[in-house]
Amino acid sequence: MTYAVIMAGGSGTRFWPKSTKALPKQFLNLFGSGTMIQNTANRIKELIPQERIMVVTNEDYVSIVKEQLPKVPEENIVGEPVAKNTAPCVAIAAELLAKKDPEATMVVLPADHHITDQESFLKILRSAIAKAEDGENLVTIGIQPTRPETGFGYIHGKSESGSEYSGNMVYEVNAFEEKPNAIKAQEYLDSGEYFWNSGMFVWKAKTVLKEIESQLPAMYEELKLSSEEFYTSTHIPAVNDFYQNCESISIDYGIMEGAGSVYVVPGEFGWNDVGSWTAVYELAEKDALGNSVQALNVMFAASENNLVLSGGEKMISLVGIDNVAVVETDDAILVCNLNTAQGVKEIVEQLKGSDDYEKFL
């Protein structure tokens, strides 16, 4: 049977001040149609109902997950006591699912992606599942690049290795590449053999556990020590022990780059990883002057291509301002150039380092 594992432990620092420690990005409604984690669950419901979804999140957010995804069984919500990157998240989810269903297939999805073409996405997902179940294969979903993007990692597929699964081509992975410079990114785009690394994966639980045992033996040992108590009265302490004792490493570095049978299913389905306020602006509806408004009271004069987001009733006015995001909450106001919106994380770091200002996080 097929299950989904939604990774929802991020802090969403680039979306401050809307995203806070108490309510990070994945639990926000940024596009007017449900929160990001709700949208992630809803877009796969045709294949995987909430009853077969597992969510791995920060232990502080377990109650939020229960509220936003009420049909997900409580035992399927894993609270991480400490952030240890994505490999431990995948490891514990695989072990928990394997205990329930030794033949479980896992679809691993970040909680905070935006996808506009749900039908095409589900077709790609079906192909990835078919390949994952046809042997001991690790499958990732690659995004067909549309520009020479330097902000994403890339997947190099072997064009000569393609075979069709459920109507889509699947290719053997030649290599995973780090974020390139502009020249290299253009070369990747021109070659037609490179895809953006979406961070979405499909495999059998037992297949990825075998890879963890081979490539991350210390993590696997900790997992097996804790797993004896999974789904017992000491389940939560056992989960905590695993996280406290395992290493912090991503699934890409820890498993995918060293595995043998790794495949990519390329797809185009309106994907965006929503990495900054710039992405929110690009995806939002805009007026004739390119201004996007998610607020009650806003006026513009000689101002174009701006994002204004506020839950309050203050009048927000922009005069002679272009290409700016204005984000207001009860406690803070952010004004940033949309071209440099990634720099919001620098403000968050400054807030973290200040006893006086940490309350604004």
Summary of the structure (lengths in Angstrom):
residues: 361
radius of gyration: 21.1
end to end distance: 40.9
largest distance: 65.1
contacts: 1210
relative contact order: 0.15
helix: 38%
strand: 26%
